[in-house]
Amino acid sequence: LHSLSCDVCGTSPRGVKRKKQVLNTQLSKKLRMVAGRARKIRQIRNPKQVKQKRLMKKIASCKKIHLSTKILAVDYPSDFVKSISCQICEHILADPVETTCKHLFCRACILKCLKVMGSYCPACRYPCFPTDLVSPVKSFLSIMNSLPVICPVKDCQEEVCLGKYCHHLSRHKEIKDKEGYVCINKGGRPRQHLLSLTRRAQKHRLRELKLQVKAFAEKEE
């Protein structure tokens, strides 16, 4: 049991009230300063690591191919988002592969980095070769495919599962191609116009050839 006359918590002999401890303002300021510095040191990353990260992103150059984590429909915790994103490009994992050291990457990103930077894991520098890359467990892949994402296409904003996103995007491409075909080949006019242009060009060329032959014949005479 706790003693009624405890010197640490400053209780009275009867144990009714605790005495107010007078805080040393200078000491509290020092503690705050030390805590702030420690927090800053933790936040500051090694400049070499930052440079390496930028270099790896340049090597991968997959901004136009892979999906950003910003299109996720649900505001997931940062740790979960980190677990489903590539550690090279920081996009949502596309065709994910797992290294022997249990780090996850997009297949295209890790293969490019291994080719350029050497045979080691970009996350922990553990020896890694293309033959060591394996597909993650099925449960993880099913979670990835069930993630809800918002379609980034203008005037769509439809919420679809990540597994069905490619099919959804192909529908947009089909519609765009149809619209383009209607605009360009309306009534077959462009084709007719091209034919008429080629015929005119041929006639003009023949006229020029005839004039050249005539001029040459006159010179010979």
C-alpha positions as CSV (number, residue, x, y, z in Angstrom):
1,L,0.0,0.0,0.0
2,H,1.0,3.6,-0.6
3,S,2.3,5.4,2.5
4,L,0.1,8.3,3.8
5,S,3.2,10.4,4.5
6,C,4.9,10.0,1.1
7,D,7.6,12.6,0.4
8,V,7.4,12.0,-3.4
9,C,3.8,13.0,-4.0
10,G,3.7,15.5,-1.1
11,T,0.6,14.1,0.7
12,S,-0.3,15.3,4.1
13,P,-0.1,12.9,7.1
14,R,-3.8,12.5,7.0
15,G,-3.8,11.8,3.3
16,V,-6.6,14.3,2.4
17,K,-4.9,16.7,0.0
18,R,-1.7,16.8,-2.0
19,K,0.5,19.8,-1.6
20,K,1.0,21.9,-4.7
21,Q,4.5,21.4,-5.9
22,V,6.3,24.7,-7.0
23,L,7.7,24.2,-10.5
24,N,11.0,25.7,-11.3
25,T,10.3,27.8,-14.4
26,Q,13.9,27.7,-15.7
27,L,14.0,23.9,-15.4
28,S,10.7,23.5,-17.2
29,K,12.0,25.7,-20.0
30,K,15.2,23.7,-20.3
31,L,13.1,20.4,-20.5
32,R,10.9,21.9,-23.2
33,M,13.9,23.0,-25.2
34,V,15.6,19.6,-24.9
35,A,12.4,17.8,-25.9
36,G,12.0,20.1,-28.9
37,R,15.5,19.5,-30.1
38,A,15.1,15.8,-29.7
39,R,11.9,15.9,-31.8
40,K,13.6,17.9,-34.5
41,I,16.6,15.5,-34.6
42,R,14.1,12.6,-35.1
43,Q,12.3,14.5,-37.9
44,I,15.5,15.4,-39.8
45,R,16.4,12.7,-42.2
46,N,19.9,11.9,-43.4
47,P,20.6,14.0,-46.5
48,K,22.2,11.0,-48.2
49,Q,18.9,9.0,-47.7
50,V,16.9,11.9,-49.2
51,K,19.2,12.1,-52.3
52,Q,19.0,8.3,-52.8
53,K,15.2,8.5,-52.5
54,R,15.0,11.2,-55.2
55,L,17.4,9.3,-57.4
56,M,15.3,6.1,-57.1
57,K,12.2,8.0,-58.0
58,K,13.9,9.4,-61.1
59,I,15.1,5.9,-62.1
60,A,11.5,4.5,-61.7
61,S,9.9,7.5,-63.5
62,C,6.4,5.9,-63.1
63,K,4.3,9.0,-62.3
64,K,2.2,8.6,-65.5
65,I,1.8,4.8,-65.1
66,H,1.2,4.1,-61.4
67,L,-1.6,5.5,-59.3
68,S,-1.1,8.1,-56.5
69,T,-2.3,7.3,-53.0
70,K,-4.3,10.6,-53.2
71,I,-7.0,8.8,-55.2
72,L,-7.9,6.5,-52.4
73,A,-11.6,7.0,-51.5
74,V,-11.1,6.4,-47.8
75,D,-8.8,8.4,-45.5
76,Y,-6.7,5.5,-44.2
77,P,-4.1,5.8,-41.4
78,S,-0.6,6.8,-42.6
79,D,0.9,3.4,-41.6
80,F,-1.7,1.5,-43.7
81,V,-1.1,3.7,-46.7
82,K,2.6,3.2,-46.3
83,S,2.1,-0.6,-46.3
84,I,0.1,-0.6,-49.6
85,S,2.5,1.8,-51.4
86,C,5.8,1.1,-53.1
87,Q,8.9,2.2,-51.1
88,I,10.6,3.5,-54.3
89,C,7.9,5.6,-56.1
90,E,5.5,6.0,-53.1
91,H,2.5,5.2,-55.4
92,I,-0.1,2.4,-54.8
93,L,1.6,-0.9,-55.4
94,A,1.2,-2.1,-59.1
95,D,2.0,-5.7,-59.7
96,P,3.5,-6.0,-56.2
97,V,6.6,-8.2,-55.4
98,E,8.2,-9.1,-52.1
99,T,11.9,-9.3,-51.4
100,T,13.6,-11.8,-49.1
101,C,13.8,-9.1,-46.5
102,K,10.0,-8.7,-46.7
103,H,9.8,-5.3,-48.3
104,L,7.2,-4.6,-51.0
105,F,7.7,-2.8,-54.3
106,C,6.2,-2.4,-57.7
107,R,7.7,-5.0,-60.0
108,A,8.8,-2.4,-62.6
109,C,10.3,0.0,-60.0
110,I,12.4,-2.6,-58.2
111,L,13.7,-4.2,-61.5
112,K,14.8,-0.8,-62.7
113,C,16.5,0.0,-59.4
114,L,18.3,-3.4,-59.3
115,K,19.6,-2.9,-62.8
116,V,20.9,0.7,-62.2
117,M,21.9,0.8,-58.5
118,G,23.0,-2.8,-57.8
119,S,21.7,-6.0,-56.4
120,Y,20.5,-4.9,-53.0
121,C,17.1,-3.9,-51.4
122,P,16.5,-0.1,-51.8
123,A,14.9,0.0,-48.3
124,C,17.4,-1.8,-46.2
125,R,20.4,-2.6,-48.6
126,Y,20.0,-6.3,-47.9
127,P,21.4,-8.4,-50.9
128,C,18.6,-8.8,-53.4
129,F,18.4,-10.3,-57.0
130,P,15.6,-10.3,-59.6
131,T,15.3,-14.1,-59.0
132,D,14.5,-13.5,-55.3
133,L,11.4,-11.5,-56.0
134,V,8.2,-13.3,-55.2
135,S,4.5,-12.4,-55.3
136,P,2.9,-11.5,-51.9
137,V,0.4,-13.7,-50.1
138,K,-3.1,-14.0,-51.6
139,S,-4.7,-12.4,-48.6
140,F,-2.7,-9.2,-49.1
141,L,-3.5,-9.2,-52.9
142,S,-7.2,-9.5,-52.2
143,I,-7.0,-6.6,-49.8
144,M,-5.2,-4.6,-52.5
145,N,-7.8,-5.4,-55.1
146,S,-10.7,-4.5,-52.8
147,L,-9.3,-1.0,-52.0
148,P,-11.8,1.7,-53.1
149,V,-10.4,4.4,-55.4
150,I,-11.9,7.5,-57.0
151,C,-11.6,7.7,-60.8
152,P,-9.3,10.6,-61.7
153,V,-10.8,11.2,-65.1
154,K,-12.5,14.6,-65.5
155,D,-16.3,14.6,-64.9
156,C,-16.3,11.0,-63.7
157,Q,-15.3,10.8,-60.0
158,E,-16.8,7.3,-59.8
159,E,-15.7,5.1,-56.9
160,V,-14.4,1.7,-58.0
161,C,-12.3,-1.2,-56.6
162,L,-8.6,-1.2,-57.4
163,G,-9.0,-4.6,-59.0
164,K,-11.6,-3.3,-61.5
165,Y,-9.9,0.1,-62.1
166,C,-8.2,-1.0,-65.4
167,H,-11.5,-2.3,-66.8
168,H,-13.2,1.0,-65.8
169,L,-10.4,3.0,-67.4
170,S,-10.7,1.0,-70.7
171,R,-14.3,2.0,-70.9
172,H,-13.3,5.7,-70.8
173,K,-10.7,5.0,-73.6
174,E,-13.3,3.3,-75.8
175,I,-15.7,6.2,-75.4
176,K,-12.9,8.7,-76.2
177,D,-11.9,6.7,-79.3
178,K,-15.5,6.5,-80.5
179,E,-16.0,10.3,-80.1
180,G,-12.7,10.9,-82.0
181,Y,-13.7,8.6,-84.8
182,V,-17.1,10.4,-85.2
183,C,-15.5,13.8,-85.3
184,I,-12.8,12.9,-87.8
185,N,-14.6,10.6,-90.2
186,K,-18.1,12.1,-90.2
187,G,-19.8,11.0,-93.4
188,G,-16.5,9.8,-94.9
189,R,-15.7,13.4,-96.0
190,P,-12.0,13.5,-94.9
191,R,-11.2,10.4,-97.0
192,Q,-12.9,11.9,-100.0
193,H,-11.1,15.2,-99.4
194,L,-7.7,13.4,-99.2
195,L,-8.4,11.6,-102.5
196,S,-9.4,14.8,-104.3
197,L,-6.1,16.4,-103.0
198,T,-4.0,13.5,-104.3
199,R,-5.7,13.6,-107.7
200,R,-5.1,17.4,-107.9
201,A,-1.4,16.8,-107.0
202,Q,-1.1,14.1,-109.6
203,K,-2.6,16.4,-112.3
204,H,-0.4,19.3,-111.3
205,R,2.7,17.0,-111.4
206,L,1.7,15.7,-114.9
207,R,1.3,19.3,-116.1
208,E,4.8,20.1,-114.8
209,L,6.3,17.0,-116.5
210,K,4.6,17.9,-119.8
211,L,6.0,21.5,-119.7
212,Q,9.5,20.1,-118.9
213,V,9.3,17.7,-121.8
214,K,8.1,20.5,-124.1
215,A,10.9,22.8,-123.0
216,F,13.5,20.1,-123.5
217,A,12.2,19.4,-127.0
218,E,12.4,23.0,-128.0
219,K,16.0,23.2,-126.8
220,E,16.9,20.2,-128.9
221,E,15.4,21.8,-132.0
